[in-house]
Amino acid sequence: MASAARAGAVAPQTTSRPLRAWQQAALDRYEEQAPKDFLVTATPGAGKTTFALTLAARLLQRREVARVIVVCPTDHLRLQWADAADRVGIVLDPGLTNAVGPVRAGTQGYVTTYAQVAGKPMLHAARATAVKTLVVLDEVHHAGDGLSWGEAIEEAYGFAARRLCLTGTPFRTKPDERIPFVRYEEDGFEGDAGEAGAGLVSRADYTYGYKEALADSVVRPVVFAAYTGTSRWRNSAGEVVAASLSEAGTRSVEMAAWRTALDPKGQWVPHVIAAMDDRITQLREHGGMPDAAGLILASDQDDARAYAKIVRRVTGKAPELILSDDPKASKKIERFATGSARIAVCVRMISEGVDVPRAAVLAWMTSYRTPLFFAQAVGRVVRSRATHETATVFLPAVRPLLGLAASLEKERNHVMPPPKAADPEALDLDPLPPKEREPVGLKQWEALEADARFAHVLHGGTAHTGSDGAVAVAPEDEDFLGIPGLLTAEQTASLLARRDDELRLRIAQRVHDEDTGELPVVEDHPDEDDAGRSWRDAAELRREINRLVSRVSAKTSTPHAVVHTQLRQHVPGPPSASASVDVLRARRERLRTML
């Protein structure tokens, strides 16, 4: 392939997989217009990379361009783009630095980052105009004209032959913050604070939204499970304050309660992590996703490290800890994407563009709350691989996040806020206020404790609690959580509420056993028989039961679901996901007699 490129015989291949309907329609529209600039807005997980590379391959084959340059937000995405390009026969160099002048021989272009372009825009301009070039601006909302990145992008690629802009979400900007190469139209939007006229809304040449992608089974349906709880903290005046996440009166109290809930020393985080782990188990054993995984988004690296320790304590398994300043971060993402680890804890590394198809559960344990960041982060768990895969997002029951979840369901365009710092990455961040400074003679703000409990499921902008127990869910239907048309929103809420009650009882029993010395804390010896009362051993028993059910099914030519039903008839009790260790052991022995 490299030798052909050196000889000038550019022969990229078309993708071996058939294009999705929207990708083909977008390509057809591009072919009709043959534009210099083209903006595609496609929901996260829809396949923007495949569309862009298919277009690039066609333009290279027809010699309408001789080079492809991809600009993306992060270094890890450079590798992801280069790998994807290689699969369609396009050689893109992901390691070309600003210290190297011309594009390397044997390649058809390169992948760079917005930050790298901003470092030497004239160098990239020379590369983009030396031959006819297609410039692909991935997640183009990063190129705000008022930022150094936007100015550099315009300087570098203003004279490129073709430009393709990609974004996962529509965006608004103010008149003085236009993004280069994007067309706008006036917008009468009113902001959250009531301010009118946010200015301009981007006008895409082709749009493929979440609703269309869901109907096409391109993305997974999402269940937003909100968790409330009571937080207690001591303010800078030394006063102890308590408030519920979902019932805080003022904005300042709500944010203080939210901040306390996210504190690693409280009980809100461990409880939600346990609920998340249960959901992963459900997906692996009954949801058709044997490799299902979850992502935990933390506000900063200190919290991420603390959450990783909690994951190990709660689940008995060490998570993948992915931090932006870790030189091995890209390798860790790749290892997590292709491996079997259940949970990854990260700050921003998996918030945008990173492809981890097996990730189907997200725990929102971060103070970030801008619409754009929320949509991109949720987009990490909606990429569908099969018809009945579902995604679940666990989040604090606070108004800012519930509003974002509701607006995401309605596909509202997202306002890109002005930068709050010199660092362009601050574009997507809106952290909670910093800790109050310690006044002379007074103690500083201090988180005391926080508990957690299931609040509701958000569906269609309406909260469904399921707390009245009026909506029953048959045991055989419990594994359909999240699949459209099979369980109503009330049934989903009722099921999650009941599972949360069962989880609370298991946690209380475990704490009691540990306090009385009846249950040793075992973290590093998963194979010991006397550790069967730990959560980890329950998970191991569930996995063993699942394997035995598969063997019985194969031996008797009986569907898995029928074997599970027969098993519960012989050993009564709740579904395996919420059954006690004793019940699980009894079911394991019963299955062994059936072989």
QUIJOBEL-V340873 format. One record per backbone hydrogen bond with DSSP energy under -0.5 kcal/mol. NH is the residue of the N-H (numbers start at 1). CO is the residue of the C=O. Records with the same first field share a line. If there is no record, write none. Layout:
NH->CO + CO
This chain:
5->1
6->2
7->3
8->5
9->4
10->8
11->9
13->88
24->20
25->21
26->22
27->23
28->24
29->25
30->26
31->27
32->28
33->29
34->30
38->163
40->38 + 165
41->39 + 206
42->40 + 167
43->208
46->43
51->47
52->48
53->49
54->50
55->51
56->52
57->53
58->54
59->55
60->56
61->57
62->58
63->60
64->59
65->59
66->132
67->132
68->108
69->134
70->110
71->136
72->112
78->74 + 75
79->75
80->76
81->77
82->78
83->79
84->80
85->81
86->82
87->83
88->84 + 85
89->86
90->85
91->89
92->90
93->109
94->92
100->97
107->104
108->91
110->68
111->93
112->70
114->72
117->113
118->114
119->115
120->116
124->120
125->121
126->122
127->123
128->124
129->125
130->126
134->67
135->133 + 162
136->69 + 134
137->135 + 164
138->71 + 136
140->137 + 166
142->139
143->140
144->142
145->177 + 178
147->144
150->144
151->147
152->148
153->149
154->150
155->151
156->152
157->153
158->154
160->157
162->133
163->36
164->135
165->38 + 163
166->137
167->40
172->414
173->200
177->174
178->175
180->143
182->179
185->201
187->199
191->195
194->191
197->189
198->189
199->187
200->173 + 198
201->185
202->171
203->183
204->202
205->39
206->39
208->41
213->209
214->210
215->211
216->212
217->214
218->213
219->213
220->382
221->389
223->391
224->222 + 458
225->223 + 393
226->224 + 456
227->395
228->453
231->229 + 243
232->449
233->241
234->446
235->233 + 239
238->235
241->233 + 239
243->231
245->229
247->244
248->244
254->250
255->251
256->252
257->253
258->254
259->255
260->256
261->257
262->258
263->260
266->263
267->450
268->450
269->261
271->267
272->268
273->269
274->270
275->271
276->272
277->273
278->274
279->275
280->276
281->277
282->278
283->279
284->280
285->281
286->282
287->282 + 283
289->283
292->289
293->358
294->342
295->361
296->344
297->295 + 363
298->296 + 346
299->365
304->300
305->301
306->302
307->303
308->304
309->305
310->306
311->307
312->308
313->309
314->310
315->311
316->312
317->311
320->343
321->319
322->320 + 345
323->321
326->323
327->325
329->326
332->328
333->329
334->330
335->331
336->332
337->333
338->334
339->335
344->294
345->320
346->296
347->322
351->348
356->354
359->356
360->293 + 358
361->293
362->392
363->295
364->362 + 394
365->297 + 363
374->370
375->371
376->372
377->373
378->374
379->375
380->377
381->378
382->379
384->218
389->386
391->221
392->360
393->223
394->362 + 392
395->225
396->364
397->227
398->396
402->398
403->399
404->400
405->401
406->402
407->403
408->404
409->405
410->406
411->407 + 408
412->407
414->170
416->172
417->415
424->422
426->423
427->424
428->425
429->426
439->437
442->439
446->234
448->232
449->232
451->230
453->228
455->226
456->226
457->464
458->224
459->457 + 462
462->459
464->457
465->463
469->466
472->470
477->474
478->474 + 475
480->477
481->478
483->480
484->482
486->483
487->483
492->488
493->489
494->490
495->491
496->492
497->493
498->494
499->495
500->496
501->497
502->498
503->499
504->500
505->501
506->502
507->503
508->504
509->505
510->506
511->507
512->508
513->509
514->510
515->511
516->512
517->514
518->513
519->513
522->520
523->521
528->525
531->528
532->529
534->531
538->534
539->535
540->536
541->537
542->538
543->539
544->540
545->541
546->542
547->543
548->544
549->545
550->546
551->547
552->548
553->549
554->550
555->551
556->552
557->553
558->553
563->559
564->560
565->561
566->562
567->563
568->564
569->565
570->566
571->567
578->575
579->575 + 576
584->580
585->581
586->582
587->583
588->584
589->585
590->586
591->587
592->588
593->589
594->590 + 591
595->592
